[in-house]
């Protein structure tokens, strides 16, 4: 039911009353709670999604700077799936944990699942905010509308122009 509600919400179908009733269930897994939060966000209920996200982070996040992992699930792939969904949700909500969650996934790849759609959703949310994330030499770089003054990576330089900035890797 959770996935159906998320799919319908993504298609902008009027499922908010059903979603709100579904969210009150006590037996939802972390993965289902993340999907309900994504559905709420898709329906314009950003603050509801934010409250769900923050509750999940409070209860399940483990921080090992600069990484954040959602430690919920029986297998490593379940943990990575939950972390990927949390990264997407955090990116849509522009929560500060988005880069720590995404950076964890960059260093810990799943064995038997693909997270390509989550990667694309994370990038889509960043582009909506005109924020850009670069992964160079396994280091996450964030460039917003303003160009950074410097980057601490050998072989990477910033080229500023009237149209924005470009990271040049030599």
N, C-alpha and C positions, 0 to 999 in steps of 0.2 A: 504494500500500500504506500509506503514512504516514497519509493522510487516513482510510482505512478503520480503521486502528488507533485513531486519535484518536476517530472516531465511536463505535466499539465501547467504548472506554474511557469516553467521556462517558455511555454507557448502562450503565456498570458491568458490562460483560461481562468474563469472566476471560481477558484477553489479555496479561497482564503478561509471561509467558515469551516470547511472540512479540515484544512491544514491546522487551524487553531485548535480544533477539537482533538486532532491527532497528536499535537504537541503536548497535550496534558497527560498522555500515557506515561506510566512509570517504567514500562518494560522496553523502552526503545534503547537500542545499542548506541554507542558513541557514533558509529557510522550513520545510523538512521537519524540521530540528532543533528549531525552535520548536514545531511541532505535536507532535513526540515528547515534548518537555518538558511541554506542556499535557496530553498523554495520561497521562504519568507522574503528574502532579499529580492528575488526575481519578481515578487508581487508588490514591491515597494515598501515592504515592512522592514526597513533597515535597522531600526532600533530593536525590534524583536530578534532579528538575526544577530545583532551585536550582543544582546543579552545572552543568547544561547552560546555564541562563540566564547564569550568571556567566562561563562560557567564551565565549559569544556576545558579551556585553558587552565582555569583555577584548579580543576579536579584532576587533569591528566597530563598537563605539560611538564616536561622535564627540560630544564635549561642547562646546557653545557656550552657556554659562550664560544662562538657566536651562534651555535645551533640550538634549535628548539624541536623537540620530538613529542608527539602525542602518544604516550605510552598506554594505549588501549588496544587490545587484540591478543589473540593467542599465538599468532605467528608473526614473523618479521614482516611478511607482505601485508598482513592486516594492519600492523602498526604504521607501515609506510603509506598505505591507502588512507588511513585516518589523518596522518600528517599532511598528505597531499591535499585532501579535502579541506583541512583547516587552513592550509596556505592559500588556497583559492578563495575561501571565505574571507580570510584576513585581508587579502588583496582587494577584493570587492569592497570591503568595509574600510580600507585604508588603515588597518590596525598596525601598530608598530611591530608586532610579532611576525608579520608576513615574510620578512627577509630571513629571519632565523629559521622559520619553518621551511622555506624554500631552499635555503642553504643546506639544511640537514639532508634534504632529498638529493641535492646535487652530489653529496659525498656518499650516500647510502642508496644504492640502486636495488630495486626488487629483483628477486630470483625468477618468479613465475608470472608476474603481472606486468602490464604496461600502464604507465602514468602519463602518456602523451597528451590525452585530453585535458588532464589537470594542468600540465605544463602550458598548454595553449590558453586555457582559461586564466591562468595567472598572468600570462603575457597580455591577454585581452584587457584585463582589469587595469594593468599598468598603463597600457596605451590610452585607455579612457581618461586617465588622470594626467596624461601627457608626462608620465614618469617612465623611465626606461631602466631596465635591469640588464646588465651585461655580465656574462660569466667568461672570464679570461683567466687561463691557467688555474682553474678551480677556485678563483676568488670572485666573490659577488661584488659588483660595482653598481651603485645606484646613481643615476644622473637624472635630475629633475629638469624643469624648464631652464634653470640657470646652469651653466657649465661649472663643473668643479674647478677650483684653482690649481689643483695638482692631483696626480694619481700615483700611489706608491707601488708601481710595478715597473720593472725593467722592461724596456722595449715598447712601452705604451705612452703615447703622447696625446694631448688634447689639442685639437685644431678648432679654434673658435671662428665663427662666421656670423653674418647677419641673419642666417637661417637657423642658427643653433650651434650645436657642437658635435664633433665627430671624435670617436676614440680611434686612433690609428695604432695598429699593432704591427711592429716591425720585426 
